[in-house]
Amino acid sequence: MKRKFEILATVGTWTDATTGKKNKRTVAVGSIYESTHGKLVMRIDAIPVSPDWSGWLQLKPCFPELPPGRKVSPGMPAAPEGEQDAEADEDRPF
């Protein structure tokens, strides 16, 4: 499966000490993948418990190339062979 989006939650703000600018504090809570059959599947890794979380989530596209100097956290391990397509094709009641 190919990772298409990162799921983010805004859980507060922080102030840059050098510029004084306020920025949003975001936390990655999961990812959206595209299966080999073109279906989108979602994996939730965490649910924010911060009282500052509004309940809204954002989708940030995943790009194949990162800008110079930008680091990415390690991705999720791949599902065992044979489970990827079965999971994506499963009919869910929701």
DRENTITI-411386 format. One record per residue (C-alpha): chain; x, y, z; residue in one letter. Coordinates in Angstrom, 1 decimal. Layout:
REM residues N
{"A", {X, Y, Z}, "a"} ...
END
This chain:
REM residues 94
{"A", {0.0, 0.0, 0.0}, "m"} {"A", {1.1, 3.5, -0.8}, "k"} {"A", {0.9, 6.2, 1.9}, "r"} {"A", {-1.1, 9.1, 0.5}, "k"} {"A", {-1.9, 11.4, 3.5}, "f"} {"A", {-0.8, 12.0, 7.0}, "e"} {"A", {-3.6, 12.7, 9.5}, "i"} {"A", {-2.9, 15.6, 11.9}, "l"} {"A", {-4.6, 17.1, 14.9}, "a"} {"A", {-4.1, 20.6, 16.2}, "t"} {"A", {-3.6, 20.4, 20.0}, "v"} {"A", {-2.5, 23.9, 20.9}, "g"} {"A", {-0.2, 26.7, 20.1}, "t"} {"A", {3.4, 27.7, 20.7}, "w"} {"A", {5.3, 30.9, 20.4}, "t"} {"A", {8.6, 31.2, 18.5}, "d"} {"A", {11.1, 32.7, 21.0}, "a"} {"A", {13.0, 34.6, 18.2}, "t"} {"A", {10.1, 36.1, 16.3}, "t"} {"A", {7.3, 36.1, 18.8}, "g"} {"A", {5.0, 34.5, 16.2}, "k"} {"A", {2.4, 32.1, 17.4}, "k"} {"A", {2.2, 28.7, 15.6}, "n"} {"A", {-0.1, 25.7, 15.8}, "k"} {"A", {1.1, 22.6, 17.6}, "r"} {"A", {0.1, 19.6, 15.6}, "t"} {"A", {0.4, 15.9, 16.3}, "v"} {"A", {0.3, 13.1, 13.7}, "a"} {"A", {-2.5, 10.7, 14.6}, "v"} {"A", {-2.5, 8.3, 11.6}, "g"} {"A", {-2.2, 7.9, 7.9}, "s"} {"A", {-4.3, 7.2, 4.8}, "i"} {"A", {-3.1, 4.6, 2.3}, "y"} {"A", {-4.1, 3.7, -1.2}, "e"} {"A", {-4.5, 0.0, -1.8}, "s"} {"A", {-3.4, -1.8, -4.9}, "t"} {"A", {-7.1, -1.7, -6.0}, "h"} {"A", {-7.3, 2.1, -5.6}, "g"} {"A", {-9.3, 2.1, -2.4}, "k"} {"A", {-8.4, 4.5, 0.4}, "l"} {"A", {-7.9, 2.9, 3.9}, "v"} {"A", {-7.2, 4.7, 7.2}, "m"} {"A", {-4.9, 3.7, 10.0}, "r"} {"A", {-5.4, 5.6, 13.3}, "i"} {"A", {-2.3, 5.3, 15.6}, "d"} {"A", {-3.4, 7.8, 18.4}, "a"} {"A", {-6.3, 9.9, 19.5}, "i"} {"A", {-5.4, 13.3, 21.1}, "p"} {"A", {-6.6, 13.7, 24.7}, "v"} {"A", {-5.5, 17.4, 25.0}, "s"} {"A", {-8.3, 19.7, 26.2}, "p"} {"A", {-7.2, 22.1, 23.4}, "d"} {"A", {-8.1, 19.6, 20.7}, "w"} {"A", {-11.3, 20.7, 18.9}, "s"} {"A", {-12.1, 17.3, 17.5}, "g"} {"A", {-11.1, 18.2, 13.9}, "w"} {"A", {-8.4, 16.4, 11.9}, "l"} {"A", {-6.4, 17.6, 8.9}, "q"} {"A", {-5.1, 15.6, 6.0}, "l"} {"A", {-1.6, 16.5, 4.8}, "k"} {"A", {-0.5, 15.1, 1.5}, "p"} {"A", {2.6, 12.9, 1.6}, "c"} {"A", {5.2, 13.9, -1.0}, "f"} {"A", {7.8, 11.5, -2.4}, "p"} {"A", {10.6, 14.1, -2.1}, "e"} {"A", {11.2, 16.1, 1.0}, "l"} {"A", {12.6, 19.7, 0.9}, "p"} {"A", {16.3, 19.9, 1.8}, "p"} {"A", {16.9, 19.8, 5.5}, "g"} {"A", {13.5, 18.3, 6.4}, "r"} {"A", {13.4, 15.0, 8.2}, "k"} {"A", {10.5, 12.5, 8.3}, "v"} {"A", {9.7, 10.1, 11.1}, "s"} {"A", {9.9, 6.4, 10.3}, "p"} {"A", {6.9, 5.0, 8.6}, "g"} {"A", {4.7, 2.2, 9.7}, "m"} {"A", {5.9, -1.3, 9.0}, "p"} {"A", {4.3, -2.9, 6.0}, "a"} {"A", {1.5, -5.4, 6.6}, "a"} {"A", {2.4, -9.1, 6.1}, "p"} {"A", {2.1, -10.3, 2.6}, "e"} {"A", {-1.5, -11.4, 1.7}, "g"} {"A", {-3.1, -9.3, 4.4}, "e"} {"A", {-2.9, -6.0, 2.6}, "q"} {"A", {-5.4, -6.7, -0.2}, "d"} {"A", {-7.7, -8.8, 2.1}, "a"} {"A", {-7.9, -5.9, 4.6}, "e"} {"A", {-8.6, -3.3, 1.9}, "a"} {"A", {-11.3, -5.4, 0.1}, "d"} {"A", {-13.1, -6.4, 3.3}, "e"} {"A", {-16.7, -5.2, 3.4}, "d"} {"A", {-17.2, -3.2, 6.6}, "r"} {"A", {-20.6, -2.3, 8.1}, "p"} {"A", {-19.6, 1.3, 8.7}, "f"} 
END
